[in-house]
Amino acid sequence: MTSDTDAPTTIETPWRRLDKRMLVVSPIAGLVRLLPVAVILLVTGQRGDPMRLWIPLGIGVLVVIGGVVRWRTTQYRITGDRVELHTGWLRRQRRSVPRDRIRTVDLTAKLLHRIFGLSVVHIGAASGSPTENAGLTLDAVSKAEADRLRRELLDRSLIASGPTATGPTADHPAPPPATELARLRWSWLRFAPLTFSAIAGVGAIGAAVFNLFGELGVSPRDISAVDDAADRLTTTPIWVAVAVLAALLLVVAVIGAMVLFAERWFGYQLTREAAADGPGWDPAGATASTGIGTGTLRVRRGLLTRRSLSVSEQRLRGVEVVEPLLLRAGHGAYSKALSTGLTRSAQGGALQPPCPRAEAHRVAAAALREHQHEVTLAPLRRHPRAALRRRLTRALAPTAVLVAGVFAAGAAVPVLAGLGLPSLLLLPLAGLVALDRYRNLGHELTTRYLVSRHGSVQRRTVALQRAGVIGWTFRQSLFQRRAGLVAVEAITAAGAGGYEVLDIAAADGVALADAAVPHLLTPFLAAATPEEPQLDHR
């Protein structure tokens, strides 16, 4: 018989609130977003009308009240096995994420947050679907608390051991110093204008500025210098005006892309924070263990908005080297991590900015603790000639129809007659694109990775852990079936959820899947006829 004093006691983890400084930051951020609306109301309103003053004032009061209510109704706590977040007043939300499903921790501090020493913590976790993410966001906590949460949530040894103290203890000593894998080089600015995202960003900013001018009733021609330049262009030949405008837009796009690059990647640094009991690491490229690392990859960057992305190595399932067309023409590329919990945006999981192609492959290999020729620089197998014929057919047939349509339109409309001969240049251009697409096809199985490459407008080289493949999808259209080809997709919980090996011979596709993950397809292969050829990919 035991007494009540001998019974184990359970200490419930207390709930915490967001930092009190959010009572100031949240209303200020809301007021800044509403500032253009207030300016428009003040400018367009009739003089002497009190509503043009009371409406912005009322909106400001509601924003302040909303910030206070949001802070009062938001609570979170971290137990030994879960992270819980309660939010809302009228619409209450109760969110809970198991700690063993946490894959990434993203710290973001916008300029206003940085002024007040705050940071937003986004916890990315795996979900039941490879195309969906689960997670929660703490907006916002102090910088010291954010960094402590980042280390605590990504340390696998602390799961189920309860919340930890702020500082190191005898059971959880301070981690060893981080190892730097890469840092920013300002010579990489030359790659900024070669990315579609930077050019699109400049265009979006320019459109927003023109829309703001329009809302305020201000025309760019009201500026004397712009008006004089427009008058001069109207008096010059049309081809000169077009060339001047094109050159001006090019200069603005290049300068804008470089400015966006500098703001986004200022202070960039990629480090590995090794666990106290994790495997050793040789910065030259060799590993002290053939197992998966137990540390954390951390990417820090940003000038106005400071961002820190941490990815657990135990949940890293591979890397991807991306080469958009313009960037590839400039011998550039960038690498991305393949892990659950990352956003689906173009920058989601980016390990580095656009940089020289050799640097991208080096960083990809360093992130995986592998030699480059075991991952993204592995020699790849060529795909069958039928894949080349298929690409030529798919490129040339629609182009030929388009050219024929241009000639037919020229015969019916004399004004379009001069477009016929120039349109013939589309045929060799389409042929070159088809040849490039075939040249970029390839795949290989290395010791621990399935490496595949495809694409022309955006060439992608993926090194996916064979242990991270959870299934296979075989796709075969009518034309692929006649050509004896198949598209094999490796299904994984990380990254895009699936990565394809395009237009491989049908028998080779089955053999590739069976060799990459042995015994997964064994029941299906046992039913195959002995006459069917199966190539050895091991």
C-alpha positions as CSV (number, residue, x, y, z in Angstrom):
1,M,0.0,0.0,0.0
2,T,1.3,3.4,-1.0
3,S,0.5,6.7,0.6
4,D,-0.5,9.8,-1.3
5,T,2.9,11.3,-0.7
6,D,4.5,8.5,-2.6
7,A,2.4,8.9,-5.7
8,P,4.1,10.6,-8.7
9,T,3.1,14.2,-9.3
10,T,2.6,15.6,-12.8
11,I,3.5,19.2,-13.3
12,E,1.4,20.8,-16.0
13,T,3.3,23.0,-18.4
14,P,2.1,26.6,-18.0
15,W,0.7,28.5,-20.9
16,R,2.6,31.5,-22.2
17,R,1.6,34.7,-24.0
18,L,3.2,36.5,-26.9
19,D,5.7,39.2,-26.0
20,K,4.1,42.3,-24.6
21,R,5.8,44.4,-27.2
22,M,3.3,43.0,-29.7
23,L,0.8,45.4,-28.1
24,V,2.7,48.2,-29.9
25,V,4.0,46.4,-32.9
26,S,0.8,44.8,-34.1
27,P,-1.2,48.1,-34.2
28,I,1.6,50.0,-35.8
29,A,1.9,47.3,-38.5
30,G,-1.8,47.5,-39.2
31,L,-1.8,51.3,-39.4
32,V,1.1,51.2,-41.8
33,R,-0.8,48.8,-44.1
34,L,-3.9,51.2,-44.0
35,L,-1.8,54.3,-44.5
36,P,-2.4,54.4,-48.4
37,V,-6.2,54.2,-47.7
38,A,-6.1,57.0,-45.2
39,V,-4.1,59.2,-47.6
40,I,-6.6,58.6,-50.4
41,L,-9.5,59.5,-48.1
42,L,-7.8,62.7,-47.0
43,V,-6.8,63.7,-50.6
44,T,-10.1,62.8,-52.4
45,G,-12.5,63.9,-49.6
46,Q,-14.3,67.2,-49.8
47,R,-12.8,70.1,-47.8
48,G,-14.8,70.8,-44.6
49,D,-16.3,67.3,-44.6
50,P,-15.6,65.8,-41.1
51,M,-16.0,62.3,-42.3
52,R,-12.7,62.3,-44.2
53,L,-11.0,62.7,-40.8
54,W,-13.2,60.6,-38.6
55,I,-13.1,57.5,-40.9
56,P,-9.3,57.1,-40.8
57,L,-9.4,57.8,-37.1
58,G,-12.1,55.2,-36.5
59,I,-10.2,52.7,-38.5
60,G,-7.0,53.4,-36.5
61,V,-8.9,52.8,-33.2
62,L,-10.3,49.5,-34.5
63,V,-6.8,48.4,-35.5
64,V,-5.4,49.2,-32.0
65,I,-8.3,47.4,-30.3
66,G,-7.8,44.4,-32.6
67,G,-4.1,44.2,-31.7
68,V,-4.9,44.2,-28.0
69,V,-7.6,41.5,-28.4
70,R,-5.3,39.3,-30.5
71,W,-2.6,39.5,-27.8
72,R,-5.0,38.7,-25.0
73,T,-6.5,35.7,-26.8
74,T,-3.3,34.1,-28.0
75,Q,-1.5,31.5,-25.8
76,Y,1.0,28.8,-26.5
77,R,2.9,26.1,-24.6
78,I,5.5,23.5,-25.3
79,T,5.1,20.1,-23.5
80,G,7.4,17.1,-23.8
81,D,5.6,15.8,-26.9
82,R,3.5,18.6,-28.3
83,V,3.4,22.3,-29.3
84,E,0.0,23.8,-28.6
85,L,-1.4,27.2,-29.8
86,H,-4.8,28.7,-28.8
87,T,-6.0,31.8,-30.6
88,G,-9.1,33.8,-31.3
89,W,-12.0,35.4,-29.5
90,L,-15.1,35.2,-31.7
91,R,-13.6,32.4,-33.8
92,R,-11.5,30.3,-31.5
93,Q,-8.8,28.0,-32.8
94,R,-7.0,25.2,-31.0
95,R,-3.9,23.9,-32.8
96,S,-1.5,21.2,-31.7
97,V,1.5,19.8,-33.4
98,P,3.4,16.6,-32.2
99,R,7.1,17.5,-31.7
100,D,8.2,14.3,-33.5
101,R,6.6,15.7,-36.7
102,I,8.4,19.0,-36.6
103,R,10.7,19.3,-39.6
104,T,11.7,23.0,-39.9
105,V,11.7,26.2,-37.7
106,D,11.6,29.5,-39.6
107,L,12.4,32.7,-37.8
108,T,11.4,35.9,-39.6
109,A,11.9,39.5,-38.3
110,K,10.5,42.3,-40.4
111,L,12.0,45.8,-39.9
112,L,9.4,46.8,-37.3
113,H,9.9,43.5,-35.4
114,R,13.7,44.0,-35.5
115,I,13.3,47.6,-34.1
116,F,11.5,46.1,-31.0
117,G,13.7,43.0,-30.8
118,L,11.0,40.5,-31.8
119,S,10.9,37.6,-34.2
120,V,8.1,35.5,-35.8
121,V,8.5,31.7,-35.3
122,H,6.9,29.5,-38.0
123,I,7.0,25.8,-37.0
124,G,6.8,23.6,-40.1
125,A,5.6,20.0,-39.6
126,A,4.8,17.0,-41.7
127,S,1.1,16.1,-42.4
128,G,-0.7,13.0,-43.6
129,S,-0.5,14.2,-47.2
130,P,2.8,14.8,-49.1
131,T,1.2,17.8,-50.8
132,E,0.1,19.5,-47.6
133,N,1.9,21.0,-44.6
134,A,0.9,21.3,-41.0
135,G,2.4,23.8,-38.6
136,L,1.7,26.9,-36.6
137,T,3.1,30.4,-36.2
138,L,4.0,32.4,-33.1
139,D,3.8,36.1,-34.0
140,A,5.8,37.2,-32.1
141,V,8.3,36.4,-29.3
142,S,11.6,37.9,-28.2
143,K,14.7,37.2,-30.3
144,A,16.2,35.2,-27.4
145,E,13.1,33.2,-26.9
146,A,12.8,32.5,-30.7
147,D,16.4,31.2,-30.8
148,R,15.8,29.0,-27.8
149,L,12.6,27.6,-29.3
150,R,14.4,26.9,-32.5
151,R,17.1,24.8,-30.8
152,E,14.6,23.1,-28.5
153,L,12.1,22.1,-31.2
154,L,14.8,20.7,-33.6
155,D,16.7,18.8,-30.9
156,R,15.5,15.2,-31.2
157,S,17.0,14.3,-27.9
158,L,14.7,16.6,-26.0
159,I,11.4,15.1,-27.2
160,A,9.4,13.5,-24.5
161,S,11.8,14.8,-21.9
162,G,9.7,17.8,-21.0
163,P,10.4,21.5,-21.5
164,T,13.9,22.6,-21.1
165,A,15.5,25.4,-19.2
166,T,16.7,28.5,-21.0
167,G,20.4,27.7,-20.6
168,P,22.5,24.6,-21.0
169,T,22.4,21.9,-18.3
170,A,24.4,18.8,-17.4
171,D,21.9,16.6,-19.4
172,H,21.8,19.0,-22.3
173,P,25.1,20.8,-22.7
174,A,25.7,23.7,-25.0
175,P,26.0,22.5,-28.6
176,P,29.4,22.7,-30.4
177,P,30.1,25.7,-32.6
178,A,28.4,25.8,-35.9
179,T,30.3,25.0,-39.1
180,E,30.1,27.5,-41.9
181,L,29.2,25.9,-45.3
182,A,28.7,29.0,-47.4
183,R,28.4,32.8,-47.2
184,L,27.5,35.6,-49.6
185,R,29.9,36.8,-52.2
186,W,28.9,40.1,-53.8
187,S,30.2,39.0,-57.2
188,W,27.0,36.9,-57.3
189,L,25.1,40.1,-58.0
190,R,25.6,39.5,-61.6
191,F,23.1,36.6,-61.5
192,A,20.3,38.8,-60.1
193,P,18.9,40.0,-63.4
194,L,18.9,36.4,-64.7
195,T,16.1,35.2,-62.5
196,F,12.5,35.4,-63.4
197,S,11.4,36.0,-59.8
198,A,13.6,39.2,-59.5
199,I,12.3,40.6,-62.8
200,A,8.7,39.8,-61.8
201,G,9.3,41.5,-58.4
202,V,10.5,44.7,-60.1
203,G,7.5,44.6,-62.4
204,A,5.1,44.2,-59.4
205,I,6.7,47.1,-57.6
206,G,6.5,49.3,-60.7
207,A,2.8,48.4,-61.2
208,A,2.1,49.2,-57.5
209,V,3.7,52.6,-57.9
210,F,1.7,53.5,-61.0
211,N,-1.5,52.3,-59.3
212,L,-0.8,54.5,-56.3
213,F,-0.2,57.5,-58.7
214,G,-3.5,56.8,-60.3
215,E,-5.4,56.5,-57.0
216,L,-3.9,59.9,-56.0
217,G,-4.8,61.5,-59.3
218,V,-1.2,62.2,-60.2
219,S,0.1,61.6,-63.7
220,P,3.8,60.9,-64.3
221,R,3.7,63.5,-67.1
222,D,3.0,66.2,-64.4
223,I,6.8,65.8,-63.7
224,S,8.5,68.3,-66.0
225,A,11.5,66.0,-66.8
226,V,9.2,63.1,-67.7
227,D,7.0,65.3,-69.9
228,D,10.0,66.7,-71.8
229,A,11.4,63.2,-72.4
230,A,8.0,62.0,-73.7
231,D,7.7,65.0,-76.1
232,R,11.2,64.2,-77.5
233,L,10.3,60.6,-78.1
234,T,7.1,61.5,-80.0
235,T,9.2,63.5,-82.5
236,T,11.7,60.7,-83.2
237,P,11.3,57.7,-85.5
238,I,9.2,54.9,-84.1
239,W,12.1,52.4,-84.1
240,V,14.3,54.8,-82.1
241,A,11.5,55.4,-79.5
242,V,11.0,51.6,-79.1
243,A,14.8,51.1,-78.7
244,V,15.1,53.8,-76.1
245,L,12.1,52.6,-74.1
246,A,13.4,49.0,-74.3
247,A,16.9,50.1,-73.1
248,L,15.3,52.1,-70.3
249,L,13.2,49.2,-69.1
250,L,16.2,46.9,-69.2
251,V,18.3,49.3,-67.1
252,V,15.5,49.7,-64.6
253,A,14.9,45.9,-64.5
254,V,18.6,45.2,-63.9
255,I,19.1,47.8,-61.2
256,G,15.8,46.7,-59.5
257,A,16.7,43.1,-59.6
258,M,20.1,43.8,-58.1
259,V,18.5,45.9,-55.3
260,L,16.0,43.1,-54.5
261,F,18.8,40.5,-54.5
262,A,20.8,42.6,-52.1
263,E,17.8,43.1,-49.7
264,R,16.8,39.4,-49.9
265,W,20.3,37.9,-49.4
266,F,22.2,40.5,-47.4
267,G,24.2,38.7,-44.7
268,Y,23.5,35.3,-46.2
269,Q,25.2,32.4,-44.3
270,L,24.7,28.7,-44.4
271,T,25.8,26.8,-41.3
272,R,25.5,23.4,-39.8
273,E,24.8,23.3,-36.1
274,A,25.9,19.8,-35.1
275,A,24.3,18.0,-32.2
276,A,26.5,17.2,-29.3
277,D,26.4,13.5,-30.1
278,G,26.1,13.9,-33.8
279,P,28.6,12.5,-36.4
280,G,31.7,14.4,-37.2
281,W,32.0,16.6,-40.3
282,D,35.0,17.4,-42.5
283,P,34.4,20.7,-44.2
284,A,36.4,19.5,-47.2
285,G,33.6,17.2,-48.1
286,A,34.3,13.8,-46.4
287,T,32.0,12.4,-43.7
288,A,33.0,10.7,-40.6
289,S,29.9,8.5,-40.7
290,T,27.8,7.1,-43.5
291,G,24.6,7.6,-41.6
292,I,22.2,10.6,-41.7
293,G,23.4,13.6,-39.8
294,T,21.7,14.6,-36.5
295,G,22.4,18.3,-36.7
296,T,20.6,21.3,-38.2
297,L,21.1,23.2,-41.4
298,R,20.5,26.9,-40.9
299,V,20.1,29.6,-43.6
300,R,20.3,33.2,-42.4
301,R,19.7,36.2,-44.8
302,G,17.9,39.5,-45.3
303,L,18.5,43.2,-44.8
304,L,15.2,44.8,-43.9
305,T,13.4,41.5,-43.2
306,R,15.8,39.2,-41.4
307,R,15.1,35.5,-41.9
308,S,16.5,32.3,-40.4
309,L,15.4,28.9,-41.7
310,S,16.5,25.8,-39.8
311,V,16.0,22.3,-41.2
312,S,16.6,19.1,-39.2
313,E,19.1,16.9,-41.0
314,Q,17.3,13.8,-39.8
315,R,14.3,15.0,-41.8
316,L,16.3,16.1,-44.9
317,R,15.4,13.8,-47.8
318,G,17.5,15.3,-50.6
319,V,18.5,18.4,-52.5
320,E,17.5,20.0,-55.8
321,V,19.7,22.1,-58.1
322,V,17.6,24.5,-60.1
323,E,18.8,26.2,-63.3
324,P,16.2,28.5,-65.0
325,L,16.9,29.3,-68.6
326,L,18.5,32.7,-68.2
327,L,20.5,31.6,-65.2
328,R,21.7,28.5,-67.0
329,A,22.8,30.7,-69.9
330,G,24.9,32.6,-67.4
331,H,26.4,29.4,-65.9
332,G,24.4,29.9,-62.7
333,A,22.1,27.9,-60.5
334,Y,20.9,27.6,-56.9
335,S,20.1,24.7,-54.6
336,K,17.1,23.8,-52.5
337,A,16.5,21.4,-49.6
338,L,13.9,18.7,-49.9
339,S,12.1,18.4,-46.6
340,T,8.6,18.4,-45.2
341,G,7.4,21.6,-43.5
342,L,8.8,23.9,-46.2
343,T,6.7,26.4,-48.1
344,R,5.8,25.7,-51.8
345,S,7.0,29.1,-53.0
346,A,10.0,29.4,-55.4
347,Q,12.2,30.4,-52.4
348,G,10.9,27.7,-50.1
349,G,13.8,25.6,-48.9
350,A,16.4,27.7,-50.8
351,L,19.9,26.9,-49.4
352,Q,21.6,29.8,-51.3
353,P,21.0,32.7,-53.7
354,P,21.7,32.4,-57.4
355,C,25.4,31.7,-57.7
356,P,27.9,29.9,-60.0
357,R,26.8,26.4,-61.0
358,A,29.8,24.8,-59.4
359,E,29.1,26.5,-56.1
360,A,25.4,25.3,-56.2
361,H,26.5,21.7,-56.7
362,R,29.1,22.1,-53.9
363,V,26.6,23.4,-51.4
364,A,24.1,20.7,-52.3
365,A,26.7,18.0,-51.6
366,A,27.8,19.6,-48.4
367,A,24.2,19.8,-47.2
368,L,23.9,16.0,-47.7
369,R,27.4,15.2,-46.3
370,E,28.1,13.5,-49.6
371,H,30.6,13.7,-52.5
372,Q,29.3,15.7,-55.4
373,H,29.6,12.8,-57.8
374,E,27.3,10.8,-55.5
375,V,24.5,13.3,-55.7
376,T,23.8,16.1,-58.2
377,L,27.0,15.7,-60.3
378,A,26.6,11.9,-60.6
379,P,27.1,10.6,-64.2
380,L,23.6,10.1,-65.6
381,R,22.3,7.4,-67.9
382,R,21.0,8.5,-71.3
383,H,17.3,7.9,-72.1
384,P,16.2,5.9,-75.2
385,R,16.2,7.5,-78.7
386,A,12.5,7.2,-78.6
387,A,12.4,9.9,-76.0
388,L,14.2,12.2,-78.5
389,R,11.7,11.4,-81.2
390,R,8.9,12.1,-78.8
391,R,10.3,15.6,-77.9
392,L,10.9,16.5,-81.6
393,T,7.4,15.5,-82.5
394,R,5.8,17.4,-79.6
395,A,7.9,20.5,-80.4
396,L,7.8,20.6,-84.2
397,A,4.2,19.5,-84.9
398,P,2.4,22.4,-83.0
399,T,5.0,24.8,-84.4
400,A,4.4,23.7,-88.0
401,V,0.6,24.2,-87.5
402,L,1.3,27.7,-86.2
403,V,3.5,28.5,-89.1
404,A,0.9,27.2,-91.6
405,G,-1.7,29.4,-89.8
406,V,0.5,32.5,-90.3
407,F,0.9,31.8,-94.0
408,A,-2.9,31.2,-94.3
409,A,-3.6,34.5,-92.5
410,G,-1.1,36.3,-94.7
411,A,-2.9,35.1,-97.8
412,A,-6.2,36.3,-96.4
413,V,-5.0,39.6,-94.9
414,P,-2.3,41.4,-97.0
415,V,-1.0,43.3,-93.9
416,L,0.1,40.0,-92.4
417,A,1.8,38.7,-95.5
418,G,5.2,39.8,-94.4
419,L,5.1,37.6,-91.3
420,G,5.2,34.3,-93.2
421,L,8.9,34.0,-93.9
422,P,10.0,35.2,-90.5
423,S,7.7,32.6,-88.8
424,L,9.8,29.9,-90.5
425,L,12.5,30.7,-87.9
426,L,10.2,29.1,-85.3
427,L,10.8,25.6,-86.7
428,P,14.6,25.4,-86.1
429,L,14.1,27.2,-82.7
430,A,11.6,24.5,-81.7
431,G,14.0,21.8,-82.8
432,L,16.8,23.2,-80.7
433,V,14.5,23.3,-77.6
434,A,13.5,19.7,-78.2
435,L,17.2,18.7,-78.5
436,D,18.0,20.6,-75.3
437,R,15.1,18.9,-73.5
438,Y,16.4,15.5,-74.5
439,R,20.0,16.3,-73.7
440,N,18.9,17.2,-70.2
441,L,17.2,13.9,-69.6
442,G,19.0,11.5,-67.3
443,H,18.9,9.4,-64.2
444,E,21.1,7.2,-62.0
445,L,21.1,5.2,-58.8
446,T,24.0,5.9,-56.4
447,T,24.7,4.3,-53.1
448,R,21.9,6.1,-51.2
449,Y,20.3,8.4,-53.8
450,L,18.1,8.4,-56.8
451,V,19.4,11.2,-59.1
452,S,17.3,12.5,-61.9
453,R,17.4,15.5,-64.3
454,H,14.9,17.0,-66.8
455,G,13.7,20.3,-68.1
456,S,14.8,23.0,-70.5
457,V,13.2,26.3,-69.5
458,Q,13.9,25.3,-66.0
459,R,16.4,22.4,-65.6
460,R,16.1,20.5,-62.4
461,T,18.6,18.0,-60.9
462,V,17.2,16.1,-58.0
463,A,19.1,13.9,-55.6
464,L,16.4,12.0,-53.5
465,Q,17.3,9.7,-50.7
466,R,16.3,6.1,-51.6
467,A,15.2,5.6,-48.0
468,G,12.8,8.6,-48.4
469,V,10.8,7.0,-51.2
470,I,7.5,5.7,-49.9
471,G,5.9,4.7,-53.2
472,W,6.0,4.7,-57.0
473,T,3.6,6.0,-59.7
474,F,3.9,4.8,-63.3
475,R,2.3,6.9,-66.0
476,Q,2.0,6.0,-69.6
477,S,0.1,7.8,-72.3
478,L,-1.1,6.3,-75.5
479,F,1.9,7.7,-77.4
480,Q,4.3,6.7,-74.7
481,R,2.9,3.1,-74.9
482,R,3.5,3.0,-78.6
483,A,7.1,4.2,-78.1
484,G,7.7,1.8,-75.3
485,L,8.3,4.6,-72.8
486,V,7.0,5.3,-69.3
487,A,7.2,8.1,-66.7
488,V,8.3,6.9,-63.3
489,E,7.5,9.1,-60.3
490,A,9.1,8.5,-56.9
491,I,6.6,9.5,-54.1
492,T,8.1,11.0,-51.0
493,A,6.8,13.1,-48.1
494,A,9.3,15.8,-48.8
495,G,9.6,18.7,-51.2
496,A,7.0,18.6,-54.1
497,G,5.8,15.2,-52.9
498,G,7.0,13.3,-56.1
499,Y,9.9,13.5,-58.5
500,E,9.8,12.0,-62.0
501,V,12.1,10.1,-64.2
502,L,10.7,11.0,-67.6
503,D,10.4,8.8,-70.7
504,I,12.5,5.8,-69.6
505,A,12.1,2.4,-71.3
506,A,9.2,0.6,-69.7
507,A,11.2,-2.4,-68.6
508,D,13.9,-0.1,-67.2
509,G,11.4,1.9,-65.2
510,V,10.2,-1.2,-63.3
511,A,13.8,-2.3,-62.7
512,L,14.8,1.1,-61.6
513,A,12.0,1.3,-59.0
514,D,12.8,-2.2,-57.7
515,A,16.5,-1.5,-57.4
516,A,16.0,1.9,-55.7
517,V,13.7,0.5,-53.0
518,P,14.2,-3.3,-52.9
519,H,11.2,-5.6,-52.0
520,L,8.7,-2.7,-52.5
521,L,7.7,-4.0,-55.9
522,T,8.6,-7.7,-55.4
523,P,4.9,-8.9,-55.2
524,F,4.3,-7.2,-58.6
525,L,7.5,-8.4,-60.2
526,A,6.8,-11.9,-59.2
527,A,3.7,-11.8,-61.4
528,A,5.7,-10.6,-64.4
529,T,6.4,-13.1,-67.3
530,P,10.0,-14.5,-67.5
531,E,10.4,-13.2,-71.0
532,E,10.1,-9.5,-69.9
533,P,13.6,-8.0,-69.8
534,Q,14.6,-6.3,-66.5
535,L,17.9,-4.3,-66.5
536,D,20.0,-4.2,-63.4
537,H,20.3,-0.7,-62.0
538,R,22.1,-1.6,-58.8
